[in-house]
């Protein structure tokens, strides 16, 4: 019914705002920057519709806020911190796995905040596992199903595999 449709949109906006609220609570400083990201008009409007983009943005932002907030506190990364950072990033990036390079930022965690050598090794392997899972989530379907018959959003002359290869081979040209 129409009421359920609007309720779904309202819940989507509520989730988006709630995740950004908890993300801002994790930070000592930089809350205004995070708020500016949360209030980008196009993403905020999408949050009021049935789209996965705002979920992607808010969950990835939460993972970075948790990461930066832990560094700002100067506390050692706990298992809970690492799991929350990794899980929220994976949930946010699964729908757009092309964001996998962002996870490499987590490798910049200060060694003294991660723990001993064994903890550092496990942490780095965890980050690399996240990257591998995300890369596999969009590369494996290309090997299994081929390059596809065009872009799902329209256009028959679009090759998904060529797009991905271009992004991976020429990341700077892709950004421009």
C-alpha positions in Angstrom: 0.0 0.0 0.0 1.0 3.6 -0.3 1.4 3.9 3.5 4.0 1.1 3.5 5.8 2.7 0.6 6.2 6.0 2.5 7.0 4.2 5.7 9.9 2.4 3.9 11.2 5.7 2.7 10.9 7.2 6.2 12.8 4.2 7.7 15.5 4.7 5.1 16.0 8.3 6.0 15.9 7.4 9.7 18.6 4.7 9.2 20.8 7.1 7.2 20.5 9.8 9.9 21.0 7.3 12.8 24.2 5.9 11.3 25.7 9.4 10.7 24.7 10.3 14.3 26.6 7.4 15.7 29.5 8.1 13.3 29.7 11.7 14.6 29.7 10.5 18.2 32.8 8.5 17.5 34.8 11.5 16.5 36.6 14.0 18.8 37.0 16.5 16.0 35.9 16.5 12.4 32.2 16.3 13.2 31.4 19.3 11.0 33.1 17.7 8.0 31.1 14.5 8.5 27.9 16.4 8.9 28.7 18.2 5.6 29.1 14.8 3.9 25.8 13.6 5.4 24.0 16.6 4.2 25.1 16.5 0.6 21.8 17.3 -1.1 21.8 14.5 -3.7 22.6 11.8 -1.2 20.1 13.1 1.3 17.4 13.1 -1.3 18.3 9.6 -2.3 18.1 8.6 1.3 14.4 9.4 1.1 13.9 7.0 -1.8 14.6 3.3 -2.5 18.3 3.5 -3.3 21.3 1.7 -2.0 23.6 4.7 -2.5 22.9 6.4 0.8 23.3 3.2 2.7 26.6 2.7 1.0 27.7 6.3 1.9 26.6 6.2 5.6 28.1 2.8 6.4 31.4 3.6 4.8 31.4 6.9 6.6 30.7 5.1 9.8 33.7 2.8 9.3 36.0 5.7 8.7 34.6 7.6 11.6 35.2 4.6 13.9 38.7 4.2 12.5 39.6 7.9 12.9 37.8 8.2 16.3 39.9 5.3 17.7 43.1 7.0 16.5 42.0 10.3 18.0 41.4 8.7 21.3 44.9 7.2 21.2 43.5 3.9 22.4 44.6 0.5 21.2 42.2 -0.9 18.6 40.0 -3.5 20.3 38.5 -6.5 18.6 35.1 -4.7 18.7 36.6 -1.7 17.0 38.2 -3.8 14.2 35.1 -5.8 13.7 32.8 -2.7 13.6 35.2 -1.0 11.1 35.4 -4.0 8.9 31.8 -5.1 9.0 30.4 -1.6 8.3 32.8 -1.1 5.5 32.0 -4.5 3.9 28.2 -3.9 4.3 28.6 -0.4 2.7 30.8 -1.4 -0.1 29.2 -4.8 -1.1 26.7 -3.1 -3.3 29.4 -1.0 -5.0 32.5 -3.1 -4.6 34.5 -0.7 -6.8 35.1 1.2 -3.6 37.5 -1.5 -2.4 40.6 0.7 -2.6 39.2 2.8 0.2 39.8 -0.1 2.6 43.5 0.2 2.0 43.4 3.4 4.1 42.9 1.2 7.1 46.4 -0.1 6.6 47.6 3.3 7.8 46.7 2.6 11.4 49.5 3.5 13.7 51.4 0.4 14.8 51.4 1.3 18.4 47.6 1.4 18.4 47.1 -2.0 16.8 49.2 -4.0 19.2 52.1 -6.4 19.0 53.5 -7.9 15.8 51.0 -10.7 15.8 48.1 -8.3 16.2 49.5 -6.1 13.4 49.8 -9.1 11.1 46.2 -10.2 11.8 45.0 -6.7 11.4 46.7 -6.3 8.0 45.6 -9.7 6.8 42.0 -8.8 7.8 42.1 -5.6 5.8 43.6 -7.4 2.8 40.9 -10.1 3.2 38.2 -7.4 3.0 39.8 -6.0 -0.2 40.0 -9.5 -1.7 36.4 -10.3 -0.8 35.2 -7.0 -2.4 37.4 -7.5 -5.5 36.1 -11.1 -5.9 32.5 -10.0 -5.6 32.7 -8.1 -8.8 35.5 -10.0 -10.7 34.2 -13.5 -10.2 30.8 -12.8 -11.9 32.7 -11.6 -14.9 34.6 -14.9 -15.1 31.5 -16.9 -14.6 29.0 -15.0 -16.6 31.2 -13.2 -19.1 31.2 -9.5 -19.8 27.4 -9.3 -20.0 25.2 -7.8 -22.6 25.5 -4.2 -21.6 24.8 -2.0 -18.7 21.9 -3.0 -16.5 20.8 0.7 -16.3 20.6 1.0 -20.0 22.8 1.0 -23.0 23.8 -2.1 -25.1 27.3 -0.8 -26.1 28.6 -0.9 -22.5 31.1 -3.5 -21.4 31.2 -4.0 -17.7 34.5 -5.9 -17.8 36.1 -3.2 -19.9 34.9 -0.5 -17.4 36.5 -2.4 -14.5 39.7 -3.1 -16.4 40.0 0.6 -17.2 39.4 1.7 -13.6 42.0 -0.8 -12.3 44.6 0.0 -14.9 44.1 3.8 -15.1 42.8 4.9 -11.7 44.0 8.5 -12.1 42.4 8.9 -15.5 39.2 7.5 -14.1 39.1 10.1 -11.4 39.5 12.9 -14.0 
